Amino acid sequence: MLEHFGLPHQAARLSRAIEATTAAGILTRDVGGTAATEDVTKALFDALTI
């Protein structure tokens, strides 16, 4: 969606944050993890602020 709005750098940054979060094993139950939605959101936020 970010790319659609002409924000390719932000889209890439968000994709990297998602990849880092999932690689760290921070996943919600629907995809095999144990984290709450709030935990995933915090991890994504933390990855974006690095």
C-alpha distance matrix in Angstrom:
0.0 3.8 5.4 5.0 6.5 8.9 8.7 9.5 12.1 10.3 7.9 11.3 13.0 11.0 11.5 15.1 15.6 14.5 16.9 19.6 19.5 19.8 22.4 24.3 24.6 22.9 21.7 22.0 24.7 22.6 21.8 25.4 25.4 27.3 25.1 24.2 20.7 21.9 23.0 19.7 18.0 20.9 20.7 17.0 18.0 21.1 19.4 17.2 20.4 22.4
3.8 0.0 3.8 5.3 5.1 6.5 5.2 6.5 8.7 6.9 5.3 9.0 10.4 9.2 10.5 13.6 14.1 14.1 16.4 18.6 19.0 19.9 22.1 23.9 24.8 23.0 22.5 23.1 26.2 24.5 23.6 26.8 26.5 28.2 25.7 24.9 21.5 22.1 23.0 19.8 17.8 20.1 19.8 16.0 16.5 19.3 17.5 14.9 17.9 19.8
5.4 3.8 0.0 3.8 5.3 5.0 5.0 4.8 8.2 8.0 6.0 8.7 11.3 10.9 11.2 14.2 15.7 15.6 17.2 19.8 20.7 21.3 23.1 25.3 26.3 25.0 24.4 25.4 28.3 26.4 25.1 28.4 28.3 30.4 28.1 27.7 24.4 25.3 25.8 22.5 20.8 23.1 22.3 18.6 19.4 21.9 19.6 17.1 20.1 21.6
5.0 5.3 3.8 0.0 3.8 5.4 7.3 8.3 11.8 11.3 9.4 12.4 14.8 14.0 14.4 17.6 18.8 18.3 20.2 22.9 23.4 23.8 25.9 28.1 28.8 27.3 26.3 26.8 29.5 27.3 26.3 29.9 30.0 32.1 29.8 29.1 25.6 26.7 27.7 24.4 22.6 25.2 24.8 21.0 21.8 24.6 22.6 20.1 23.1 24.9
6.5 5.1 5.3 3.8 0.0 3.8 5.7 8.3 11.2 10.3 9.7 13.1 14.7 14.1 15.4 18.4 19.1 19.2 21.4 23.7 24.1 25.0 27.2 29.0 29.9 28.1 27.4 27.8 30.8 28.9 28.1 31.6 31.4 33.0 30.5 29.4 25.8 26.4 27.6 24.6 22.3 24.6 24.6 20.8 20.9 23.8 22.2 19.2 21.8 23.9
8.9 6.5 5.0 5.4 3.8 0.0 3.8 6.0 8.9 9.3 9.2 11.8 13.7 14.1 15.2 17.7 19.0 19.6 21.4 23.5 24.5 25.5 27.2 29.2 30.5 29.0 28.7 29.5 32.6 30.9 29.7 33.0 32.7 34.5 32.0 31.3 27.8 28.3 29.0 25.9 23.8 25.7 25.4 21.6 21.6 24.1 22.1 19.0 21.4 23.1
8.7 5.2 5.0 7.3 5.7 3.8 0.0 3.8 5.7 5.5 6.2 8.8 10.1 10.8 12.4 14.5 15.6 16.7 18.5 20.2 21.3 22.7 24.3 26.0 27.5 26.0 26.1 27.2 30.4 29.0 27.8 30.8 30.2 31.9 29.2 28.7 25.4 25.5 26.0 23.0 20.8 22.5 22.0 18.2 18.1 20.4 18.4 15.3 17.7 19.3
9.5 6.5 4.8 8.3 8.3 6.0 3.8 0.0 3.8 5.5 5.0 6.2 8.6 9.9 10.4 12.3 14.3 15.2 16.4 18.3 19.9 21.0 22.2 24.3 26.0 24.9 25.1 26.6 29.8 28.4 26.6 29.6 29.1 31.2 28.8 28.7 25.6 26.0 26.1 22.8 21.2 22.7 21.6 18.0 18.4 20.3 17.7 15.1 17.7 18.7
12.1 8.7 8.2 11.8 11.2 8.9 5.7 3.8 0.0 3.8 5.4 5.2 6.2 8.7 9.9 10.7 12.5 14.3 15.3 16.6 18.5 20.1 21.0 22.7 24.8 23.8 24.5 26.3 29.7 28.8 26.9 29.5 28.7 30.5 27.9 28.0 25.1 25.1 24.8 21.8 20.1 21.0 19.8 16.3 16.4 17.8 15.2 12.4 14.7 15.4
10.3 6.9 8.0 11.3 10.3 9.3 5.5 5.5 3.8 0.0 3.8 5.4 5.0 6.2 8.5 9.9 10.6 12.3 14.2 15.3 16.5 18.4 19.8 21.1 23.0 21.5 22.1 23.6 27.1 26.2 24.7 27.4 26.3 27.9 25.1 24.9 21.8 21.6 21.7 18.8 16.7 17.9 17.0 13.4 13.3 15.2 13.0 9.9 12.5 13.9
7.9 5.3 6.0 9.4 9.7 9.2 6.2 5.0 5.4 3.8 0.0 3.8 5.4 5.2 6.2 8.7 9.9 10.6 12.3 14.3 15.3 16.5 18.1 20.0 21.4 20.1 20.2 21.7 25.0 23.8 22.1 25.0 24.4 26.3 23.8 23.8 20.7 21.2 21.2 17.9 16.4 18.1 17.0 13.2 14.1 16.2 13.7 11.4 14.6 15.8
11.3 9.0 8.7 12.4 13.1 11.8 8.8 6.2 5.2 5.4 3.8 0.0 3.8 5.5 5.0 6.2 8.7 9.8 10.5 12.3 14.2 15.4 16.2 18.3 20.2 19.5 20.0 22.1 25.4 24.4 22.2 24.7 24.1 26.2 23.9 24.5 21.8 22.3 21.6 18.3 17.3 18.6 16.7 13.3 14.5 15.8 12.6 10.9 14.1 14.4
13.0 10.4 11.3 14.8 14.7 13.7 10.1 8.6 6.2 5.0 5.4 3.8 0.0 3.8 5.4 5.2 6.3 8.7 9.9 10.6 12.4 14.4 15.3 16.6 18.8 17.8 18.9 21.0 24.5 24.1 22.1 24.3 23.1 24.8 22.2 22.6 20.1 20.0 19.2 16.2 15.0 15.7 13.9 10.6 11.3 12.3 9.3 7.2 10.3 10.7
11.0 9.2 10.9 14.0 14.1 14.1 10.8 9.9 8.7 6.2 5.2 5.5 3.8 0.0 3.8 5.4 5.0 6.2 8.6 9.8 10.5 12.3 14.0 15.3 16.9 15.4 16.0 17.7 21.3 20.7 19.0 21.4 20.2 21.9 19.2 19.4 16.7 16.9 16.4 13.2 11.9 13.3 11.8 8.2 9.5 11.3 8.8 7.1 10.7 11.9
11.5 10.5 11.2 14.4 15.4 15.2 12.4 10.4 9.9 8.5 6.2 5.0 5.4 3.8 0.0 3.8 5.4 5.1 6.1 8.6 9.9 10.6 12.0 14.2 15.6 14.8 15.1 17.2 20.4 19.5 17.3 19.7 19.1 21.3 19.2 19.9 17.5 18.4 17.5 13.9 13.6 15.3 13.1 9.9 12.2 13.6 10.4 9.9 13.6 14.0
15.1 13.6 14.2 17.6 18.4 17.7 14.5 12.3 10.7 9.9 8.7 6.2 5.2 5.4 3.8 0.0 3.8 5.4 5.0 6.1 8.5 10.0 10.3 12.2 14.4 14.1 15.2 18.0 21.3 21.0 18.4 20.3 19.2 21.3 19.2 20.4 18.5 18.9 17.3 14.1 14.2 14.9 12.1 9.5 11.7 12.0 8.3 8.6 11.9 11.4
15.6 14.1 15.7 18.8 19.1 19.0 15.6 14.3 12.5 10.6 9.9 8.7 6.3 5.0 5.4 3.8 0.0 3.8 5.4 5.1 6.1 8.6 9.8 10.6 12.7 11.5 13.0 15.5 19.1 19.2 17.1 18.8 17.2 18.7 16.2 17.2 15.3 15.3 13.8 10.7 10.6 11.1 8.4 5.8 8.1 8.5 5.2 6.0 9.5 9.6
14.5 14.1 15.6 18.3 19.2 19.6 16.7 15.2 14.3 12.3 10.6 9.8 8.7 6.2 5.1 5.4 3.8 0.0 3.8 5.5 5.1 6.1 8.4 9.9 10.9 9.7 10.2 12.6 16.0 15.8 13.6 15.6 14.4 16.4 14.3 15.3 13.3 14.3 12.8 9.3 9.9 11.5 8.9 6.4 9.8 10.8 8.2 9.2 12.8 13.2
16.9 16.4 17.2 20.2 21.4 21.4 18.5 16.4 15.3 14.2 12.3 10.5 9.9 8.6 6.1 5.0 5.4 3.8 0.0 3.8 5.5 5.3 5.9 8.5 10.0 10.2 11.1 14.1 17.1 16.9 14.0 15.5 14.7 17.2 15.7 17.4 16.1 17.2 15.2 11.8 13.2 14.2 11.0 9.4 12.7 12.9 9.7 11.4 14.6 14.1
19.6 18.6 19.8 22.9 23.7 23.5 20.2 18.3 16.6 15.3 14.3 12.3 10.6 9.8 8.6 6.1 5.1 5.5 3.8 0.0 3.8 5.6 5.1 6.1 8.8 9.0 11.2 14.5 17.7 18.3 15.5 16.4 14.7 16.6 14.9 16.9 16.0 16.4 13.8 11.1 12.5 12.6 9.0 8.3 11.3 10.4 7.2 9.9 12.6 11.4
19.5 19.0 20.7 23.4 24.1 24.5 21.3 19.9 18.5 16.5 15.3 14.2 12.4 10.5 9.9 8.5 6.1 5.1 5.5 3.8 0.0 3.8 5.5 5.2 6.7 5.7 7.8 11.0 14.4 15.3 13.0 13.8 11.7 13.2 11.2 13.1 12.4 12.8 10.2 7.5 9.4 9.8 6.2 6.3 9.8 9.3 7.3 10.2 12.8 12.5
19.8 19.9 21.3 23.8 25.0 25.5 22.7 21.0 20.1 18.4 16.5 15.4 14.4 12.3 10.6 10.0 8.6 6.1 5.3 5.6 3.8 0.0 3.8 5.3 5.1 5.4 6.1 9.6 12.4 12.9 10.0 10.8 9.5 12.0 10.9 13.3 12.8 14.3 11.8 8.9 11.5 12.6 9.4 9.4 13.1 13.0 11.0 13.6 16.5 16.1
22.4 22.1 23.1 25.9 27.2 27.2 24.3 22.2 21.0 19.8 18.1 16.2 15.3 14.0 12.0 10.3 9.8 8.4 5.9 5.1 5.5 3.8 0.0 3.8 5.3 7.4 9.1 12.9 15.2 16.0 12.8 12.8 11.6 14.1 13.5 16.3 16.3 17.4 14.4 12.0 14.6 15.0 11.4 11.7 15.1 14.2 11.8 14.8 17.3 16.1
24.3 23.9 25.3 28.1 29.0 29.2 26.0 24.3 22.7 21.1 20.0 18.3 16.6 15.3 14.2 12.2 10.6 9.9 8.5 6.1 5.2 5.3 3.8 0.0 3.8 5.6 8.6 12.3 14.8 16.4 13.7 13.1 10.9 12.4 11.5 14.6 15.1 15.6 12.2 10.6 13.5 13.1 9.5 11.0 14.0 12.5 10.9 14.4 16.3 15.1
24.6 24.8 26.3 28.8 29.9 30.5 27.5 26.0 24.8 23.0 21.4 20.2 18.8 16.9 15.6 14.4 12.7 10.9 10.0 8.8 6.7 5.1 5.3 3.8 0.0 3.8 5.8 9.4 11.3 13.1 10.5 9.4 7.2 9.1 9.0 12.4 13.4 14.6 11.4 9.9 13.4 13.6 10.5 12.2 15.5 14.6 13.5 16.7 18.9 18.2
22.9 23.0 25.0 27.3 28.1 29.0 26.0 24.9 23.8 21.5 20.1 19.5 17.8 15.4 14.8 14.1 11.5 9.7 10.2 9.0 5.7 5.4 7.4 5.6 3.8 0.0 3.8 7.0 9.8 11.9 10.0 9.7 6.7 7.7 6.1 9.1 9.8 10.8 7.7 6.2 9.8 10.2 7.6 9.5 12.6 12.3 11.8 14.8 16.9 16.9
21.7 22.5 24.4 26.3 27.4 28.7 26.1 25.1 24.5 22.1 20.2 20.0 18.9 16.0 15.1 15.2 13.0 10.2 11.1 11.2 7.8 6.1 9.1 8.6 5.8 3.8 0.0 3.8 6.6 8.1 6.4 6.7 4.3 6.3 5.5 8.0 8.4 10.7 8.6 6.6 10.2 11.8 10.0 11.0 14.3 14.8 14.3 16.8 19.3 19.7
22.0 23.1 25.4 26.8 27.8 29.5 27.2 26.6 26.3 23.6 21.7 22.1 21.0 17.7 17.2 18.0 15.5 12.6 14.1 14.5 11.0 9.6 12.9 12.3 9.4 7.0 3.8 0.0 3.8 5.5 5.8 6.6 4.8 5.5 4.8 5.8 6.3 9.5 8.5 7.2 10.3 12.5 11.7 12.6 15.6 16.7 16.7 18.8 21.2 22.2
24.7 26.2 28.3 29.5 30.8 32.6 30.4 29.8 29.7 27.1 25.0 25.4 24.5 21.3 20.4 21.3 19.1 16.0 17.1 17.7 14.4 12.4 15.2 14.8 11.3 9.8 6.6 3.8 0.0 3.8 5.4 5.0 4.5 5.1 6.7 7.7 9.1 12.3 11.6 10.9 13.9 16.0 15.4 16.4 19.3 20.4 20.4 22.5 24.9 25.8
22.6 24.5 26.4 27.3 28.9 30.9 29.0 28.4 28.8 26.2 23.8 24.4 24.1 20.7 19.5 21.0 19.2 15.8 16.9 18.3 15.3 12.9 16.0 16.4 13.1 11.9 8.1 5.5 3.8 0.0 3.8 5.7 7.2 8.8 9.8 10.2 10.4 14.0 13.9 12.3 14.9 17.6 17.0 17.2 20.3 21.8 21.4 23.1 25.9 27.0
21.8 23.6 25.1 26.3 28.1 29.7 27.8 26.6 26.9 24.7 22.1 22.2 22.1 19.0 17.3 18.4 17.1 13.6 14.0 15.5 13.0 10.0 12.8 13.7 10.5 10.0 6.4 5.8 5.4 3.8 0.0 3.8 5.9 8.9 10.0 11.5 11.6 15.0 14.1 11.9 14.8 17.3 15.9 16.0 19.5 20.6 19.7 21.6 24.6 25.2
25.4 26.8 28.4 29.9 31.6 33.0 30.8 29.6 29.5 27.4 25.0 24.7 24.3 21.4 19.7 20.3 18.8 15.6 15.5 16.4 13.8 10.8 12.8 13.1 9.4 9.7 6.7 6.6 5.0 5.7 3.8 0.0 3.8 7.0 9.4 11.7 12.9 16.0 14.4 13.0 16.4 18.3 16.6 17.5 21.0 21.5 20.8 23.2 25.9 26.1
25.4 26.5 28.3 30.0 31.4 32.7 30.2 29.1 28.7 26.3 24.4 24.1 23.1 20.2 19.1 19.2 17.2 14.4 14.7 14.7 11.7 9.5 11.6 10.9 7.2 6.7 4.3 4.8 4.5 7.2 5.9 3.8 0.0 3.8 5.9 8.8 10.6 13.2 11.1 10.2 13.9 15.2 13.7 15.2 18.4 18.6 18.3 21.0 23.3 23.5
27.3 28.2 30.4 32.1 33.0 34.5 31.9 31.2 30.5 27.9 26.3 26.2 24.8 21.9 21.3 21.3 18.7 16.4 17.2 16.6 13.2 12.0 14.1 12.4 9.1 7.7 6.3 5.5 5.1 8.8 8.9 7.0 3.8 0.0 3.8 6.7 9.6 11.6 9.6 10.0 13.5 14.4 13.5 15.7 18.3 18.5 18.9 21.6 23.5 24.0
25.1 25.7 28.1 29.8 30.5 32.0 29.2 28.8 27.9 25.1 23.8 23.9 22.2 19.2 19.2 19.2 16.2 14.3 15.7 14.9 11.2 10.9 13.5 11.5 9.0 6.1 5.5 4.8 6.7 9.8 10.0 9.4 5.9 3.8 0.0 3.8 6.5 7.9 5.8 6.6 9.9 10.7 10.2 12.4 14.8 15.1 15.9 18.5 20.1 21.0
24.2 24.9 27.7 29.1 29.4 31.3 28.7 28.7 28.0 24.9 23.8 24.5 22.6 19.4 19.9 20.4 17.2 15.3 17.4 16.9 13.1 13.3 16.3 14.6 12.4 9.1 8.0 5.8 7.7 10.2 11.5 11.7 8.8 6.7 3.8 0.0 3.8 5.3 5.2 6.6 8.7 10.0 10.8 12.6 14.4 15.4 16.8 18.7 20.3 21.7
20.7 21.5 24.4 25.6 25.8 27.8 25.4 25.6 25.1 21.8 20.7 21.8 20.1 16.7 17.5 18.5 15.3 13.3 16.1 16.0 12.4 12.8 16.3 15.1 13.4 9.8 8.4 6.3 9.1 10.4 11.6 12.9 10.6 9.6 6.5 3.8 0.0 3.8 5.4 5.2 6.1 8.6 9.9 10.6 12.3 14.2 15.3 16.6 18.5 20.4
21.9 22.1 25.3 26.7 26.4 28.3 25.5 26.0 25.1 21.6 21.2 22.3 20.0 16.9 18.4 18.9 15.3 14.3 17.2 16.4 12.8 14.3 17.4 15.6 14.6 10.8 10.7 9.5 12.3 14.0 15.0 16.0 13.2 11.6 7.9 5.3 3.8 0.0 3.8 5.5 5.0 6.1 8.6 9.8 10.4 12.1 14.1 15.3 16.5 18.6
23.0 23.0 25.8 27.7 27.6 29.0 26.0 26.1 24.8 21.7 21.2 21.6 19.2 16.4 17.5 17.3 13.8 12.8 15.2 13.8 10.2 11.8 14.4 12.2 11.4 7.7 8.6 8.5 11.6 13.9 14.1 14.4 11.1 9.6 5.8 5.2 5.4 3.8 0.0 3.8 5.4 5.2 6.2 8.6 9.9 10.4 12.2 14.2 15.4 16.8
19.7 19.8 22.5 24.4 24.6 25.9 23.0 22.8 21.8 18.8 17.9 18.3 16.2 13.2 13.9 14.1 10.7 9.3 11.8 11.1 7.5 8.9 12.0 10.6 9.9 6.2 6.6 7.2 10.9 12.3 11.9 13.0 10.2 10.0 6.6 6.6 5.2 5.5 3.8 0.0 3.8 5.4 5.1 6.1 8.6 9.8 10.5 12.3 14.3 15.7
18.0 17.8 20.8 22.6 22.3 23.8 20.8 21.2 20.1 16.7 16.4 17.3 15.0 11.9 13.6 14.2 10.6 9.9 13.2 12.5 9.4 11.5 14.6 13.5 13.4 9.8 10.2 10.3 13.9 14.9 14.8 16.4 13.9 13.5 9.9 8.7 6.1 5.0 5.4 3.8 0.0 3.8 5.4 5.1 6.2 8.6 9.9 10.6 12.4 14.6
20.9 20.1 23.1 25.2 24.6 25.7 22.5 22.7 21.0 17.9 18.1 18.6 15.7 13.3 15.3 14.9 11.1 11.5 14.2 12.6 9.8 12.6 15.0 13.1 13.6 10.2 11.8 12.5 16.0 17.6 17.3 18.3 15.2 14.4 10.7 10.0 8.6 6.1 5.2 5.4 3.8 0.0 3.8 5.4 5.0 6.0 8.5 9.8 10.6 12.6
20.7 19.8 22.3 24.8 24.6 25.4 22.0 21.6 19.8 17.0 17.0 16.7 13.9 11.8 13.1 12.1 8.4 8.9 11.0 9.0 6.2 9.4 11.4 9.5 10.5 7.6 10.0 11.7 15.4 17.0 15.9 16.6 13.7 13.5 10.2 10.8 9.9 8.6 6.2 5.1 5.4 3.8 0.0 3.8 5.4 5.0 6.1 8.6 10.0 10.9
17.0 16.0 18.6 21.0 20.8 21.6 18.2 18.0 16.3 13.4 13.2 13.3 10.6 8.2 9.9 9.5 5.8 6.4 9.4 8.3 6.3 9.4 11.7 11.0 12.2 9.5 11.0 12.6 16.4 17.2 16.0 17.5 15.2 15.7 12.4 12.6 10.6 9.8 8.6 6.1 5.1 5.4 3.8 0.0 3.8 5.4 5.1 6.2 8.7 10.3
18.0 16.5 19.4 21.8 20.9 21.6 18.1 18.4 16.4 13.3 14.1 14.5 11.3 9.5 12.2 11.7 8.1 9.8 12.7 11.3 9.8 13.1 15.1 14.0 15.5 12.6 14.3 15.6 19.3 20.3 19.5 21.0 18.4 18.3 14.8 14.4 12.3 10.4 9.9 8.6 6.2 5.0 5.4 3.8 0.0 3.8 5.4 5.1 6.3 8.9
21.1 19.3 21.9 24.6 23.8 24.1 20.4 20.3 17.8 15.2 16.2 15.8 12.3 11.3 13.6 12.0 8.5 10.8 12.9 10.4 9.3 13.0 14.2 12.5 14.6 12.3 14.8 16.7 20.4 21.8 20.6 21.5 18.6 18.5 15.1 15.4 14.2 12.1 10.4 9.8 8.6 6.0 5.0 5.4 3.8 0.0 3.8 5.4 5.2 6.6
19.4 17.5 19.6 22.6 22.2 22.1 18.4 17.7 15.2 13.0 13.7 12.6 9.3 8.8 10.4 8.3 5.2 8.2 9.7 7.2 7.3 11.0 11.8 10.9 13.5 11.8 14.3 16.7 20.4 21.4 19.7 20.8 18.3 18.9 15.9 16.8 15.3 14.1 12.2 10.5 9.9 8.5 6.1 5.1 5.4 3.8 0.0 3.8 5.6 5.6
17.2 14.9 17.1 20.1 19.2 19.0 15.3 15.1 12.4 9.9 11.4 10.9 7.2 7.1 9.9 8.6 6.0 9.2 11.4 9.9 10.2 13.6 14.8 14.4 16.7 14.8 16.8 18.8 22.5 23.1 21.6 23.2 21.0 21.6 18.5 18.7 16.6 15.3 14.2 12.3 10.6 9.8 8.6 6.2 5.1 5.4 3.8 0.0 3.8 5.6
20.4 17.9 20.1 23.1 21.8 21.4 17.7 17.7 14.7 12.5 14.6 14.1 10.3 10.7 13.6 11.9 9.5 12.8 14.6 12.6 12.8 16.5 17.3 16.3 18.9 16.9 19.3 21.2 24.9 25.9 24.6 25.9 23.3 23.5 20.1 20.3 18.5 16.5 15.4 14.3 12.4 10.6 10.0 8.7 6.3 5.2 5.6 3.8 0.0 3.8
22.4 19.8 21.6 24.9 23.9 23.1 19.3 18.7 15.4 13.9 15.8 14.4 10.7 11.9 14.0 11.4 9.6 13.2 14.1 11.4 12.5 16.1 16.1 15.1 18.2 16.9 19.7 22.2 25.8 27.0 25.2 26.1 23.5 24.0 21.0 21.7 20.4 18.6 16.8 15.7 14.6 12.6 10.9 10.3 8.9 6.6 5.6 5.6 3.8 0.0
